[in-house]
Structure formats: C-alpha cells, structure tokens
Amino acid sequence: MSANSNALRAAQLLVTLLTVLAIGKAVSLVPMMDQLELFWHFKAGQIVWFAAKLAALVLFYFCASLALQTVPDRGGALSFAMSVAEPLCALVILAMAQSLFWEILEPFVNTTGQTIYYGSVLALIVGVSVWLVLRAYRQADQLVLALSDLAKLRPWLAGTDKRRCRQCHAAVSANAHFCGHCGGPIPQTAQCQACGSQVAADQRYCPDCGVDLQQSAPPTPSAAAGHDESAT
C-alpha cells in the first residue's frame, strides 16, 4: 500500500474518530438518556459515552499505525522518533483505556479487586515502558549521528560570536587570542575575500573556493603608503 493511500486512510480514520466522539457526546447529553437506566445503576447516556470513547481509542490505534507508515525512513533523528512513536502511542492508549474501564468496574469491585486491577495495569505499563526503552536503545545510534551532523554545521552548538578552545573545548570569544579557562592560544581566523568563508590566519589557500588568500587579501596600510610614495 502506498504512502498516499495510508495517509488518506489515516485522515479518514481521524475524521471518523472525531465524528464518533462528537455524536456520542451529543447523544449522552440528551435529557432522556440521563433518565433511562439500562444496566444496574448506569444511565443510557453513560453507556453511549463509554462506547464512543472506546471506539475512539480503537480508531486512534489504527489511525496512528497508518500515519507512522506514511513517514519515510531516512535515518537520523526522524528514524529515532518514528521508532519510539509506536510504544509511546501504546502508552497513551493504555493510560486512557485503564481510566475508561475503571469507570465501569469501580462500582462492582472491592478493595482487593481494586488492588488487582491497578497491579495489572501497572504491570502492563512497565512492559510497554521496557518496550519503549529497548526501541530507544536500538535506534540511539541514529540520534547520535543526527547530533553529529548538527555539530558539523554549528560546531559544539556554540553561538556565532563564540568559538571553542582546541585544548579544553571551552567557549571563548571570537576575538580572543588566548583561552580564559586553560590559557591556550586561540588560532585566529580571517575571511576569504572571494567566497566569504572563515579561514585560519596562516592558511595560503581557501579550502572552499581554492583562491590564493595572500593575493586576494587587501594591502596593509604600510604597503599602501609605500605604494603611494613610489607613485609620487
């Protein structure tokens, strides 16, 4: 099944989910539904609203499953997020379902039954949490690679007016000559006149465009003065 088809079905399920909730809530608010008793002490409105919420949970599960299938696996942080999305959805559904069923079971269970119910729910939550941790562990390398790529674009996540000391990696000012933390020298940088890239002061050629930095550099004031004197 194509990604477009999955996306369309997921959208249809989402619309159906919202429609079910809206109709269920509207029906449960009808005055007659609050007076009609169906099972034991449950009113018809309560039964309708319970059924609507239960159907919405089922629709949410299938909608989330189809939506996850539409996202392409391109690695990196997106792959990590999509891997942990499934157990996260399961946790959300479990938390909502246990609260929903407890509304129905609460009048019929004693203290022991309540302990058993909550113990069972806790065991399920722990199981799904372990599933989530394992998924995160298996896809952690994708997240690390994504962070590494980000670090290459913006070294050490420092600001544009900051640089990193090569010795202690502390953040220092872009104009600093020595590190304020370890005292190490900070290599000075210049700007290529051709492409605008940052280059080291002792570099002869620009690593991005290959231009000769010494030839493209503007003349120093002393050199410019000597040139003017020779011209006169």
VEXROMI-587281 format. One line per field, with one value per residue (C-alpha): z negated, x negated, y negated; residue number from 1. Coordinates in Angstrom, 1 decimal. Each point is the difference from the previous one (the first is absolute). Layout:
VEXROMI-587281
up (Z; ...);
east (X; ...);
north (Y; ...);
i (NUM; ...);
END
This chain:
VEXROMI-587281
up (0.0; 1.0; -2.4; 1.5; -0.5; -3.6; -0.6; 1.5; -2.2; -3.1; 0.8; 0.4; -3.3; -1.7; 1.3; -1.0; -3.5; -0.5; 1.4; -2.4; -3.0; 1.1; 0.6; -3.1; -2.2; 1.6; -0.5; -3.6; -0.8; 1.1; -3.1; 0.7; 0.0; -3.5; -1.3; 1.8; -2.1; 2.0; -2.2; -3.7; -0.9; 3.3; 2.0; 3.8; 0.4; -1.9; 2.1; 3.3; -1.0; -1.2; 3.3; 2.0; -2.0; 0.4; 3.8; 0.1; -1.6; 2.5; 2.9; -1.5; 0.0; 3.7; 0.9; -1.7; 1.6; 3.5; -0.7; -1.0; 3.2; 2.1; -1.4; 2.1; -1.8; 0.8; -3.2; -2.5; -2.6; 2.0; 0.0; -3.8; -0.5; 2.2; -1.8; -3.4; 1.2; 0.0; -3.7; -0.9; 1.7; -1.9; -3.3; 0.8; 1.0; -3.1; -2.3; 1.5; 0.2; -3.7; -1.1; 2.3; -1.2; -3.6; 0.3; 0.8; -2.4; -3.1; -1.4; 0.1; -1.5; -3.6; -1.3; 1.0; 3.5; 0.3; -1.1; 2.6; 2.7; -0.6; -0.4; 3.4; 1.6; -1.6; 1.4; 3.5; -0.3; -1.1; 2.9; 2.5; -1.6; 0.4; 3.7; 0.3; -1.6; 2.3; 3.1; -1.1; -0.8; 3.4; 1.9; -2.2; 2.7; 2.4; -2.5; -0.7; 3.8; 0.3; -2.8; 1.6; 3.2; -1.9; -1.7; 3.3; 1.2; -3.3; -1.9; -3.5; 0.2; -0.8; 0.9; 3.1; -2.2; -1.8; 0.8; -1.7; -1.5; 1.6; -3.3; -2.6; 2.5; -2.1; 1.7; 0.6; 1.8; 3.7; -0.4; -2.9; 0.5; -3.0; -1.9; -3.2; -1.6; 0.9; 1.4; 3.3; 3.2; 2.2; 3.8; 1.7; 2.9; 3.0; 2.8; 3.6; 2.2; 2.8; -1.6; -3.6; -1.7; -3.4; 0.4; -2.3; 0.0; 1.0; 3.0; 3.5; 2.0; -0.9; -0.6; 1.5; 3.3; 0.3; 0.5; -1.0; -3.3; 0.1; 3.5; -0.8; -3.4; -0.1; -0.3; -3.4; -0.9; 0.1; 3.4; 1.3; -1.2; 1.6; 3.3; -0.1; -0.7; 2.9; 2.2; -0.8);
east (0.0; -1.4; -0.8; 2.7; 2.6; -1.1; 0.2; 3.5; 1.2; -1.6; 1.8; 3.3; -0.4; -0.8; 3.1; 2.0; -1.5; 1.0; 3.5; 0.5; -1.0; 2.2; 3.1; -0.6; -0.3; 3.0; 2.2; -1.2; 1.2; 3.6; 2.2; 1.7; -3.3; -0.7; 3.3; -0.1; -1.7; -1.4; -2.4; 0.1; -0.4; -1.5; 1.9; 0.4; -2.1; -2.9; 0.1; 0.1; -2.9; -2.0; 0.6; -1.0; -3.3; -0.8; 0.6; -2.2; -2.9; 0.3; 0.1; -2.9; -2.2; 0.6; -0.3; -3.4; -1.2; 0.9; -1.5; -3.3; -0.2; 0.2; -3.2; -3.1; -2.9; -2.9; -2.0; -1.2; 2.2; 3.2; -0.8; -0.4; 3.2; 2.0; -1.5; 1.2; 3.3; 1.7; -0.7; 0.9; 3.3; 0.5; -0.7; 2.6; 2.6; -0.7; 0.3; 3.3; 1.4; -0.7; 1.8; 2.9; 0.5; -0.4; 3.1; 2.0; -1.6; -0.3; 3.5; -0.4; -3.4; -1.2; -3.4; -1.6; 1.4; -1.3; -3.5; 0.1; 1.2; -2.6; -2.7; 0.9; 0.0; -3.4; -1.5; 1.3; -1.5; -3.3; 0.0; 0.7; -2.6; -2.6; 1.0; -0.5; -3.4; -1.2; 1.2; -1.8; -3.2; 0.1; 0.5; -2.3; -2.8; 2.3; 0.5; -3.7; -0.8; 2.6; -1.5; -3.5; 1.3; 1.4; -3.3; -1.7; 2.3; -0.4; -3.1; 0.8; 3.3; -1.9; 1.4; -1.1; -2.1; -1.7; -2.7; -1.4; -3.4; -1.9; -1.5; 2.9; 2.9; 1.3; 2.0; -2.0; 0.6; -0.6; -2.5; -2.0; -3.6; -0.3; 2.4; 1.3; 0.3; -3.3; -2.1; -0.5; -0.5; 3.1; -0.8; 1.2; 2.3; 0.5; 2.6; -0.6; 0.6; 1.3; 2.6; 0.3; -1.0; -1.8; -3.7; -2.9; -2.4; -3.0; 1.8; -1.3; 3.1; 3.7; 1.2; 3.4; -0.7; -3.8; -0.9; -3.5; 0.7; -3.2; 0.7; 3.7; -0.8; 0.3; -3.3; -1.2; -0.1; -3.8; -0.1; 2.6; -2.0; -3.2; 1.9; 1.2; -3.5; -1.4; 2.7; -0.9);
north (0.0; -3.4; -2.8; -2.2; 2.7; 0.5; -3.7; -0.2; 2.9; -1.6; -3.2; 1.8; 1.8; -3.3; -1.6; 3.0; -0.1; -3.6; 0.7; 2.9; -2.1; -2.9; 2.1; 2.1; -3.1; -1.6; 3.1; 0.4; -3.6; 0.7; -0.4; 3.3; 1.9; -1.2; 1.4; 3.4; 2.6; 3.0; 2.1; -0.1; -3.7; -1.0; -2.5; 0.2; -3.1; 1.5; 3.2; -2.0; -2.2; 3.0; 1.7; -3.1; -0.4; 3.7; -0.2; -3.2; 1.9; 2.8; -2.5; -1.9; 3.1; 0.8; -3.7; -0.2; 3.2; -1.2; -3.5; 1.6; 2.0; -3.2; -1.5; 1.0; 1.6; -2.3; 0.7; -2.5; -1.7; 0.7; 3.8; -0.2; -1.9; 2.4; 3.0; -1.2; -1.3; 3.4; 0.8; -3.6; 0.4; 3.3; -1.8; -2.7; 2.6; 2.1; -3.0; -1.1; 3.5; 0.8; -3.1; 0.7; 3.6; -1.0; -2.3; 3.1; 2.5; -2.3; 0.6; 3.8; 0.6; -0.2; -1.1; 3.3; -0.2; -3.6; 1.1; 2.8; -2.3; -2.7; 2.6; 1.5; -3.5; -0.8; 3.3; -1.0; -3.5; 1.4; 2.4; -2.7; -2.3; 2.8; 0.3; -3.8; 0.1; 2.9; -1.9; -3.1; 2.0; 1.7; -3.3; -2.1; 0.1; -1.8; -2.8; -0.2; -0.2; -2.8; -1.9; 0.4; -1.4; -2.9; -0.6; -0.1; -2.8; -1.9; 1.2; 0.9; -1.8; -3.3; -3.3; -1.9; -2.3; 2.8; 2.6; 3.0; 0.4; 2.9; 1.1; -0.1; -0.6; -2.9; -2.8; -3.1; -3.3; 0.0; -2.8; 1.7; 0.8; 2.3; 2.2; -1.4; 3.5; 1.7; -2.8; 1.8; -2.0; -0.5; 0.2; -3.2; 0.2; -2.2; -0.3; 1.0; -3.0; 2.2; 2.2; -1.4; 3.3; -0.1; 1.1; 0.2; -2.9; 2.2; 1.6; -0.7; 1.2; 0.0; 3.6; -0.9; -1.8; 0.5; -3.6; -1.3; -1.8; -2.0; -1.4; -0.7; -1.6; -3.9; -1.8; -1.0; -3.8; 0.0; 1.7; -2.4; -3.0; 1.3; 0.4; -3.6; -1.3; 1.9; -1.3; -3.6);
i (1; 2; 3; 4; 5; 6; 7; 8; 9; 10; 11; 12; 13; 14; 15; 16; 17; 18; 19; 20; 21; 22; 23; 24; 25; 26; 27; 28; 29; 30; 31; 32; 33; 34; 35; 36; 37; 38; 39; 40; 41; 42; 43; 44; 45; 46; 47; 48; 49; 50; 51; 52; 53; 54; 55; 56; 57; 58; 59; 60; 61; 62; 63; 64; 65; 66; 67; 68; 69; 70; 71; 72; 73; 74; 75; 76; 77; 78; 79; 80; 81; 82; 83; 84; 85; 86; 87; 88; 89; 90; 91; 92; 93; 94; 95; 96; 97; 98; 99; 100; 101; 102; 103; 104; 105; 106; 107; 108; 109; 110; 111; 112; 113; 114; 115; 116; 117; 118; 119; 120; 121; 122; 123; 124; 125; 126; 127; 128; 129; 130; 131; 132; 133; 134; 135; 136; 137; 138; 139; 140; 141; 142; 143; 144; 145; 146; 147; 148; 149; 150; 151; 152; 153; 154; 155; 156; 157; 158; 159; 160; 161; 162; 163; 164; 165; 166; 167; 168; 169; 170; 171; 172; 173; 174; 175; 176; 177; 178; 179; 180; 181; 182; 183; 184; 185; 186; 187; 188; 189; 190; 191; 192; 193; 194; 195; 196; 197; 198; 199; 200; 201; 202; 203; 204; 205; 206; 207; 208; 209; 210; 211; 212; 213; 214; 215; 216; 217; 218; 219; 220; 221; 222; 223; 224; 225; 226; 227; 228; 229; 230; 231; 232);
END
